[in-house]
Amino acid sequence: MLQDARFRAAAVQLMLLAGVATFGIALVSATAQNLQLRGIPVGFGFLWKPANFQIAETILPYSSSDPNWWAAVVGLANSLFISVLVIVIASVIGLFIGIGRLSNNPLMSGLCRGWVEIARNTPLVVLLIFTYALWWEVLPLASQAWKLGPGTHLSVRGLSMPALHWSASGVMPLAFVGAGLLGVFTASRAAHRRQSRTGRRPPYVLWAWIAVASGVALLLMLYRNALSIELPEFRRANFVGGWSLTPELTSILIGLTFYTAGFVGEIVRGGIVAVRRGQWEAATALGLTRAQTYRLVVLPLALRSIVPPMNSQYINVIKNSTLAIVVGYQDFMTVMSTMINKTSHAIEGVAMILGVFLLVNLALSALLNAYNRRIAIVER
């Protein structure tokens, strides 16, 4: 048996696994004994106790009397909110940066290259601190806020803008609109597949859009009382009402978006360069403009080179969002740190942080890998 290579490999792996398991058991046992000697309770029972601390800015309802587990959920929602915003905005900006890097215009190419170089060679913490400091130094007081439009004001207190409110009677029309848009999307996909097979695009997509637009207009007329617009009003030292972006949220959004867009732009540039020159020449021979060439030929082919590195970049956005504590935005990491300080359950708190970020990143990676397999070239 000792001469069998497979047996030796399995034996080595089993011994290694046994050693790791023994070390883990010893570590857990020693940690439990030390915590018991210090009188520190072990377990996750603290999650059902009142949090007893405030979270300044939330997208979910929260009060200090809520349990710790709900505070963790609210913090996670804040982290995912900022991460999704950064991913969407940075992807759009990065697309134009990547195309601009390849522009024949020296000014456009130079500006895009400068953006990329600043993002790649500047620590993210420095960008966040600079953005936050610039916000407080440049913008005026709330009493002298810059008016950007009807009901929209920008000051050191944040960006205030009108807010839309739907009453309970307006939920059903929203559901109908969502169903209509889903139907149009499905019809568009079916029309695209038919066009790929026959070369002709069926006309029912246009009629579907007309029907949805007419339905939306009719619902707005019938349920106009369910929709209300709340304008922010200046009272004393700040704006009240409407919807506002605080300086902390805006700083992390601008800084992290600037940083991520630089990397996304370089990924997009690399994907475009990877497209064979013959594809460009074929598009030119067909009489396509440069914009049509990018939209119909180059970018669809470049996606196969862009998606894999974008997977890592999007995961980095979620991990980098933990630096929101630098500018005072209370995300999941900040909430968990406060919870650990108040409850003294450091090991459980850190385990929750590791587990949550692991699950979120694995889920995002699985989605992007599934999309990557869908657009990959299938070899016969």
N, C-alpha and C positions, 0 to 999 in steps of 0.2 A: 504493500500500500504506500510505503514511503517513496517508492519509485514513481508513483503516479503523480504527474504534475498537477492534475485537477484536485486530487486529494490534498496535496501540500498547500495549494492556493486556498482551498476551503478552510483548512486547519488554521492557516495564518490569519484569515479573515475572522474566524470564530474567536481566536485568541485576542485579536485586536478589539473585537466587539466586547468581549468579556472584560478586558482591561478598561475600556471606556465606561462600561456600565458600572464596574466596581468603583472607579474614580467618581462617577456621578453620584452613586449612592453614598459614598463617604463624604462628599461635599455637602449633599443635602442633609445628612445626619449631623455633621459638624455645625452647619448653619443653624439647624433647628435647636441644637443644644445651646449654642451661644445666645440665640434670641431668647430662649427660655430662661437662661441665667440672668439676662438683663431685664426680664419681665416684659418683653415685647410680644404681644399676641401675634399668632401666625394664622393666616387665612384671609378669605375675601369677604368676610362678614361686614367689613367697613363700607362696602359698596352700598349697603342698604341704609346707612346712617345719613342724616342730613349733611349736605356739603358745607353749609355755613360760610360760604364765600361768594362774592359776586363775580360775574363775567360781564365785562363792560359792553361787549358787542356780540350779539348772537343772531343766528338766522332761525333758530328754534326757540320756542318759549322757555324761559328759565327764571327761577328765583332761588335765592340762597337756601330756602327750606327744602328744595328738591334733594333727592338722594344723590350720593356720589356717582352711582352708575349713570344717572341721567346727565350729570355734569360732564362725565367723560364722553357721552354721546354728543352733547352740545359742542364740546371742544373738537371732537372728530368731525362734526358737520362743518365747523368753521374751517378746519384744515382742508377738507374736501372741497369746500366752496372756493377757497382761494386757489387751490390746485387746479380745479377745473377751469376757472377763469384764466389762469396763467397759461394752461395748456392750449386753450382755444385761441386766445389772443396772440400768444407767442408763435403758434403754428401759422397763423395768417401773416403776421409780420415777417416771420422767418422765411416764408415762401417768397415774398417780394424781395427780401434781402438776398436770398440765394439767386434769384433771377437777376437782380441788380448787380451782383458781383460779376456776372458774365456780360453786362451791358457794354456796348461800344462807346457809350458816353463816359468820358473820363471822370466827370464830376459825380455821376451816379455810382459808378464803380468804386470811386475813392471813398464816398460817404459810406457805402455798404461795407467796404473793407475796413474802414475805421471803426464802424459799429462792432464788427466781428472781433477785431483785435482788442478793443476795449473790454468786451465781454469775456474773451478768453484769457486775458492777462490781468484782470482785476478781481480780487477776492469778492465773493458775493456779499460778505459782511460789510465790506467797505462801501459797496454800491448801496446797500440798504441804509447804512448810516448817513451817507451823502444825500440820498433822496429824502430822508426824513429831516435832516438839517436844512436842506434847501427849501423844503416845504415851509418850514417855520420862518425862514429868513426872507423869502421872496414874497409870499402871499400876504395880502393885507388882513387887517382885523375884520371880524364879522360885520361890524358897523360900516365898513368901507368895502364890502365884498364886491368882487368883479361880477357883473351880470353877464352871463354867457347866453342867455335866452329867456323866454317867458318862464318865470318861476325857477330858473336855474342860476345858482350863485356859487362862487368859488372863493374861499377864504381859508385862514389858518385853521378854522374849525371843521373844514372838510368841504365836500361838494354836495350841495343841497339841490334837489330836483323834484319835480312833481311826481306824485305816486298815484297809481291806479288802484282802485278798490272795487272789488266785486262783492255784491251782497249774496246771500244764500240762493236767491232766485236766479242768479246769473251762472250758477255752476252747470246746470243742464245745457244752456247754450254753448258754453265752453266745451263741454263733452261732444256736442254735435260738430262744432268747428274742428276739434281734434280728429274725430272720426272722418270728417270730410277730407282733411289734409292727408290722413293716412290712406284713404281711398285714392286720392290723386297720386300720391307717391307710388302706390302699388300699380296704378294704371300706367304711370310713366315708366316704371321698370319693365312692365310687360310690353309697352310700345317700343322700348329700346331693344329688347330681345327680338321682337318681330322685325324691327328695322335692320338688325344685324343679319337676320336670315334672308329677308326679301329685298332689302335696299329701300323700302318705302316705310315712312312713318305714318301710322294710322292717325286720323284726325280727332279721335275721341279724347285725346289728352287735352287739347285746347277747349273742347266743350266741357270737360270735367273742371278745368280751372274756372271757366265762366260760371258754371253752376255753383262752385264753392264760393266764388266772389259774390254772386247774387245772394246766396244763402247767408253769408256773413253780413251783408248790407241789410237784409231783411231782419236778421236776429238783432242787429244793433238798433233798428227802428222799434222792434217789439219790446226789447229789454233795455231800452236806453236809461231807464231809471235804476237799473241794477248796477250800472257803471258810474262811478264818481271819481273825480280827479281832485286830489288834495294838494294844494300849493303850500310850500314852506313859507312861514311868516317870521320876520325878525322880531324877537322879543328880548329886551334887555341886552344880553351879550351874545346871543346865539340864535340860530334859526330853529323854529319849532314846526313840526309837521312835515309832510312830504316824505321823501326818501333821501337818505344822506349816506355818503361814504366818508368815514372818519379819516383823519390824517394817517392813523396807523394802518388801516386797511389799504388806503390808497398808496402809501409808501411801499408796503410789501408787494402790492400788485404791480406798481411801476418798476421797482427795482428787480424783482424776480422775473418779470416779463422781459425787461431789457436784457438781462443776463441770459435767459433761456433762448430768446429770439436770435441772439448771436450764434449759439451752437446749432439751432435749427437751420439757420441760414446756411451755415457751412455744410450741414448734412444735405440740404436741398441742392446746393451747388455741386457737391460730389455726385449726387444721383443724376443730375442733368448731364454732367461731364461723362458719366458712364454710358450714356446713350450713344450708340454707334453713329458715326457721321453719316452713314448711308441713309439713316432714317430722316435726318434733316434734309438731305438732298432729295429724297423721295417726296417729302412734304412740299419742298420748293417747286419740284417738277409738277406737282398737282395744282400749283397756283395758290397755295395757302399762304396767308399772311403770317408774320412772325407770331402774332398773338394766337392765331388759329393753330399754328404749328406747336406752340407750347401747350395749348389746351387739349388738342385732339391727338397729338402724337407723342411729344416729348415727355410731358408730365405723367401720363398713364404708364409709359415704359419706365420712367425713372422711379415710380413708386416701388418697384421691386428692389431697388437699391436703397430707397429712403426708409421704408418701414422698419427693417431690423434695427438700425441704430436709433431710430426714433423711440423704439421700445425702451431702451436704456435711458434716453433723455427724459421721457415722460415719468419714469420711475424716479429719476433724479429730482424732478420738480416736486414730487410728493415728499421726498426726503429733505429737500432744501426748504420746504415750507416750514420746517421746524425752527428755522432761523427767524421766524416772525417775532419771537420773543425779544429780538434785538430792538425792534421799533415799538414794542408794547402791545402788539396784536395778540389776543389770547386765543391760541389755537390748541390743538390736542396736547401738544408737548407742554405748553404753559399750564394748562388745566391740571394735567397729571402731576407736574412738579409741585403745584400748590397743594394738591391732594396728598402727595407724599409728605410734604412738610407738616401738614395739619394732622395726619393720621399716623405717621411714623411707619407706614407699611411700604418701605422702600423696595423690598424684593418683589412683592406682589405688584406694585405700581410699575416697576421697570419691566416685569414680565408681561404686563398688559400692554405697555408701549411696544415692546418687541413683537408680541403676538398680533396686535392690530396692524402695525405697519407691514408685517410679513404677509398677512392675509390680503390687505389692500393691494400691495405690490404684486403678489402672485395672481390676484384676480385681474389686474390691469394687464399683466404680462400674458395671461391666458387669452384675453380678448384680442390683443395685438398679434399674438402668434396665430390665432384662428384667422384673423384678417390677412396675415401674411401668407398663410397656406392657401387662402382663397385666390389671391392675386398672383401666386407663384406660377411659373411656367410648368405645365405638366408634360413631362417627356414620355414619349411612347416607346 
